[in-house]
Amino acid sequence: MTTSAKFNDIEPHEEHDVVNSPAHYTHSCLPNGTQIECIEVIEMLDLPYHLGNTLKYLWRHNHHTRGRIENLKKARWFLNRYIAKLENAE
């Protein structure tokens, strides 16, 4: 069996699938308790790259196992970069 076949045979575990659905990107933030992932919100809002990353770091900052302040700083970095891009375009 080849290496790729081994990976294809692995069944994802819904409760802890760190590749397809990491816990720090999935939250029960809807009024009915439905879980939603950050990428779903980014895609629904059709956010540009910089704003999508800003949302991603804000979304996970309180739920990621480490680096709350680091995630907030990354969000600020992406937002500042997007603001500078818009200012330079004017």
LUMROSE-667172 format. One record per residue (C-alpha): residue in three letters; x, y, z. Coordinates in steps of 0.05 Angstrom, whole numbers, plus 32768, in hexadecimal, padded with zeros to 4 digits. Layout:
LUMROSE-667172
<"ALA",<X,Y,Z>>
...
***
This chain:
LUMROSE-667172
<"MET",<8000,8000,8000>>
<"THR",<801C,8044,7FED>>
<"THR",<8021,807E,801D>>
<"SER",<7FE9,80A5,7FFA>>
<"ALA",<7FBB,8068,7FFE>>
<"LYS",<7FC6,8065,8049>>
<"PHE",<7FB1,80AE,8051>>
<"ASN",<7F75,80A4,8024>>
<"ASP",<7F5E,806A,8050>>
<"ILE",<7F5D,8095,808F>>
<"GLU",<7F17,80A7,80A6>>
<"PRO",<7F12,80EE,80C3>>
<"HIS",<7EFA,80F2,810B>>
<"GLU",<7EC4,8127,8111>>
<"GLU",<7ED4,8138,8159>>
<"HIS",<7F1E,8144,814D>>
<"ASP",<7F30,814C,8104>>
<"VAL",<7F6A,817C,8109>>
<"VAL",<7F71,8181,80BD>>
<"ASN",<7F2A,8189,80A4>>
<"SER",<7F07,81A7,80E0>>
<"PRO",<7F36,81C0,8117>>
<"ALA",<7F12,81CF,8158>>
<"HIS",<7F2E,8216,815C>>
<"TYR",<7F0C,8227,8119>>
<"THR",<7EC8,820A,812A>>
<"HIS",<7E99,822C,815B>>
<"SER",<7E50,8229,816F>>
<"CYS",<7E44,8272,8163>>
<"LEU",<7E00,826F,8141>>
<"PRO",<7DC1,827C,816A>>
<"ASN",<7DA9,8234,815F>>
<"GLY",<7DEB,8217,8177>>
<"THR",<7E00,81FF,8132>>
<"GLN",<7E4B,81FB,812A>>
<"ILE",<7E6C,8223,80F3>>
<"GLU",<7EB3,8227,80DB>>
<"CYS",<7ED9,8267,80CF>>
<"ILE",<7EE6,8255,8086>>
<"GLU",<7E9B,8250,807B>>
<"VAL",<7E90,8297,8094>>
<"ILE",<7ECB,82B1,806B>>
<"GLU",<7EAF,8290,802C>>
<"MET",<7E67,82A7,803A>>
<"LEU",<7E7F,82EF,8042>>
<"ASP",<7EAE,82E8,8006>>
<"LEU",<7EE5,830B,802E>>
<"PRO",<7F26,831E,800D>>
<"TYR",<7F66,82FB,8024>>
<"HIS",<7F7B,832E,8058>>
<"LEU",<7F37,8334,8078>>
<"GLY",<7F2D,82E8,8077>>
<"ASN",<7F6E,82DF,809D>>
<"THR",<7F5A,8317,80CD>>
<"LEU",<7F19,82F2,80DC>>
<"LYS",<7F3D,82AF,80E2>>
<"TYR",<7F6C,82C9,8118>>
<"LEU",<7F35,82ED,813D>>
<"TRP",<7F09,82AF,8138>>
<"ARG",<7F3B,8280,8157>>
<"HIS",<7F5F,82AE,8188>>
<"ASN",<7F35,8299,81C4>>
<"HIS",<7F2F,8250,81B0>>
<"HIS",<7F75,823E,8199>>
<"THR",<7F9C,8217,81CD>>
<"ARG",<7FD4,824A,81CF>>
<"GLY",<7FE5,828F,81B5>>
<"ARG",<7FA8,82BA,81C3>>
<"ILE",<7FCF,82FB,81BF>>
<"GLU",<7FF8,82E1,8184>>
<"ASN",<7FB8,82D3,815D>>
<"LEU",<7F9E,8319,816D>>
<"LYS",<7FDF,8337,8155>>
<"LYS",<7FDB,830F,8114>>
<"ALA",<7F94,8328,810A>>
<"ARG",<7FAC,836F,8114>>
<"TRP",<7FE5,8364,80E3>>
<"PHE",<7FB7,834C,80AC>>
<"LEU",<7F85,8384,80B9>>
<"ASN",<7FBC,83BA,80B9>>
<"ARG",<7FD8,839E,8078>>
<"TYR",<7F93,83A0,8058>>
<"ILE",<7F87,83E7,806F>>
<"ALA",<7FCB,83FC,8052>>
<"LYS",<7FB9,83DA,8010>>
<"LEU",<7F78,8401,800D>>
<"GLU",<7F9A,8443,801F>>
<"ASN",<7FCF,8438,7FE9>>
<"ALA",<7F99,842B,7FB5>>
<"GLU",<7F78,846F,7FC1>>
***
